[in-house]
Amino acid sequence: MKRIFSFLLLFGLLLALAGCGKKEDNKVKSSEEEKTKKVTEAYAGPGEEYLSLGKQFLDDGKVIREEKGWLEVENGKKRVYINKESWNGTIDDKIPVVSYDTTGAGANVRPVEYAVNQKYTITGELSLIEAPATTAPQRLLLKKDDEILIILAPDKKDISNGYCQIEANTDMGKMRGYVKERDLFGLDDPVKNFDRVKENNAVFTYADRDYYSSDGDVNKYLLPLGWNLEQEVRVEEKYADWMAGVEGAILGKLPSDSIENYPILWDSGKLQYRNVTTDFSQGSDALALWDFLSLVRGTEEADSEDVWASVELQEYEGNHKIVVKTGIPNEYVKAGETLQLGDLLEETESGIKEDEYIRNLYPDLTADSPYSMEMVFSHDFKENAYGFYMVISKELKVYAVPIIHSGTSFKIYNDGKLIRDAAIDLANMWIETGEESGSEIVRMLTDNGFSLKDKQFVDAEVQGDSESSGSGQTDMAGTWILSDVMDDTGQLMDAGNAYGSGLRRSGAYMVFEDDGSFSYNIGVSESGNGTYTVSGDVIQVVFEDPFSGTHQAGDTIEFKIEDNNHILYTNTYINRFVRDTENLASDPDEWKQLYIDYIQNEWNNDGAGYALIYINDDAIPELYLFGSCTAQGDAVCTYHYGSLSTQHLYNYGLTYIEYENLFCDTGGHMDRYYDRVYDIEDGEFMTVCSGEYGAEDNTDIQLDENGVPIYQYFWEGESVTQEEYENNLASVYDKSRARSAYDQRMSAEEVIAQIQGM
């Protein structure tokens, strides 16, 4: 028995030793496999000629795209390239392949990203980062005038998604990385390309200042980044049916660099270039695109407008341009619709099929399978309710540049793959008007007081019309609206100065009657009656019954006549009034009934309250509405020439800086809060800036050592510290000067009585 037990013990020991040896062998083998599996030679581009980044562990990495047998792999906050053969994982069919064939020809199982592959010289210091993310580390700081190669740009499906991939030859070696699109092309520079505007475009003079013809909207929300509106003239008379006289269309390209015909050079969120010029050294014929635009615009109904054109004078840091807009939006007839091109062709009974139409439009599309187009028509015309910019060259050739509104796209597909967006080409098309139409548009400008700087190109008829218009008109009877307030250099005043921001304000008007009587109401402390006389280009006013303000009976002031539609009054500042051709100020008491109707019909419930407050500096107060519960919230109404605008707010969240056109809505609950600063522009509530703060997870609030909740802070969507948040808000809105509407609360009966007594 003992011998059997000893034998079994010896046998078990041998088995254990054998097992340990096997485990040790497996451990060594596993370690070697892990090392082989995870350590990979990485490079800063798709090839060994790029800067080596050493051996890296990439087993947890994510494949972004494939290019020439190399994989771009994201690992944490960095992206590197590795040879495809060294990748141990699988490659999903959805991983795109980079192609340098931009025609879209050929069948591809995998998605394709088309390389731009264009040289570009940068115009300032540029941070080359390791991945397209704000938190990615910097790989290198590029210097001004460094030449780079742009490899990939934001997809044509979304030209504002943020980053471009570029390649640079540096002292460290050849490398790729990412740069912000806006930084690369200077899209935040309001005067980008404006030097070429000055070289090629016509110049008009108004009030002794030169304005260059170009395109572009004023920036209402991101001051001081954008152009400011000095003045707007709305032209009702139709001067030319320019669409009937189109002589050609050009697909324009900026001549400085071939890359600049790519959509990344366009302003993010908008399809137009910044500050377009009339130099077409690289333009190409685009009459087929003009025909396509005519199809998009639809029926002739779309060309009937009450206001034929808008002429804007814009300024930015001493640069000035004149912007002419005309026509209703190109998307107007189909606004808000999504449809196939084939369906639109059937509606028009054109007899042509979708694929054939697209091939005629783009002869370079030669795939064997049919093409299709999905058409999405914007309905957002709030910022720009016109269809074309009219841009004039120094030779007085007039071009129409289509305005394609944000949200519009005409995407062409082949076998389910996006090939291009025709909306981009439409927005980059220049339509040359006929000579007669061009002359009429120039005459429209001269008729309204905008004289050509260089008259050598003006024909005798236009020049004669120009000389016959302007100052010295004596028929001043009518209503005049305060449009601009400027300093003594002619610069538009900022909000809070003089009578406010310089924008047209409701209630600020004067009336010159045919019998020589005069009345005015231009602010909460400036109103009254009197008489006036006109001598040459001067209007002299004598006050008889100034019932408020600084003037006494018998006082006189003078207005300078700029032209038949503009007069100036100078005190501390220069106040420009424009003739009220739209009859906007015909009923000075209309606001009272609109407020009363709103109180009685829209905000008449138990527990509601009301107050009259002065946010901006016109003669008409804003109506503040206290809600009866948190769900209803509060609101504020403002009147502007026949209509009310309403901004909903948090309960008791409003504070405002009286007469300075700024108010703040502060609100939130359950550890999520916000501050939103607004102003009032042309009767609309506009967001000036905003921030949010709170806990990411309000079910698990973290506290600091003092027991105070730890919040995350965001200003205009960017992560900031609490101190930065508070400084940003204070730089725009001075809370120490703000007041609340709460102590002015009244009942419906009380506020209606106050309104009727004003």
FENKA-V623664 format. One line per field, one symbol per residue. ss: DSSP state (A for helix, B for strand, O for the rest). burial: + if it has 9 or more other ideal C-beta (glycine too) atoms within 8 Angstrom, else -. A space follows every 50 residues. Layout:
BEGIN
ss->???
burial->???
END
This chain:
BEGIN
ss->OAAAAAAAAAAAAAAAAAAAAAAAAAAAAAAAAAAAAABBBBBOOOOOOO OBBBBBBOOOOBBBBBBOOBBBBBBOOBBBBBBAAAOOOOOOOOOBBBBO OOOOOOOOOOOBBBOOOBBBBOOOOBBBBOOOOOOOOBBBBBOOOOBBBB BBOOOOOOOOOOBBBBBBBOOOOBBBBBBBAAAAAOOOOOOOOAAAAAAA BOBBBBOOBBBBBBOOOOOOOOOOOOOBBBBBBBBOOOOOOAAAABBBBB BOOOOOOAAAAOAAAOOOOOOOOOOOOOOOOOOBBOAAAAAAAAAAAOOA AAAOOOOOBBBBBBBBOOBBBBBBBBOOOOOAAAOOOBBBAAAAAAAOOO OOOAAAAAAAAOOOOOOOOOBBBBBBOOOOOOOOOOOBBBBBBOOOOBBB BBOOOOOOBBBBBBOOBBBBBAAAAAAOBBBBBOAAAAAAAAAAAAAOOO BBOOAAAOOAAAAAAAAAOOOOOOOOOBBBBBBBBBOOOOOBOOOOOOOO OOOOOOOOBBBBOOOOBBBBBBBOOBBBBBBBBBBOOBBBBBBOOOOBOO OOOOOBBBBBBBBOOBBBBBOOOBBBBBBOOOOOOOOOOAAAAAAAAAAA AOOOOOOOBBBBBOOOOOOOOBBBBBOOOOOOOBBBBBBBOOBBBBBBBO OOOBBBBOOOOBBBBBBBBOOBBBBBBBBBBOOBBBBBBBBBBBOOOOOO OOBOOOOOBOOBBBBOOBBBOAAAAAAAAAAAOOAAAOBBOAAAOBOAAA AAAAAAOO
burial->-------------------------------------+-++++++++--+ ++---+-+----+++++--++++++--+++++++--+---+---+++++- ---+---+-+++++++-+++++---++++++----+-+++-+---+++++ ++++-+--+---++++++----+++++++++++++++--+++++-++--+ ++++++----++++++-++------++++++++++---++-+--++--++ ++++--+-++++++++-+--++++++++-+-++--+--++-++-++++-- -++----+++++++++--+++++++++++++++++----+++-++----- ---++-+++-++--+-+---++++++++--+--+-+++++++++-+++++ +++++--+++++++--++++++++++++++++++--++++++++++++++ +++----+---++-++--+------+--++++++++-----++-++-+++ +++++++++++++---++++++++-+++++++-+---+++++++-+--+- ----+-+++++++++++++---++++++++---++----+++-++++++- --+----+++++++++++++-++++++-----+++++++++--++-+-++ +-+++++-++++++++++--+++++++++++-+-+++++++++++--+-- +-------+-+-+++----+-+-++--+++-++-+--+--+--+++-+-+ ++-++---
END
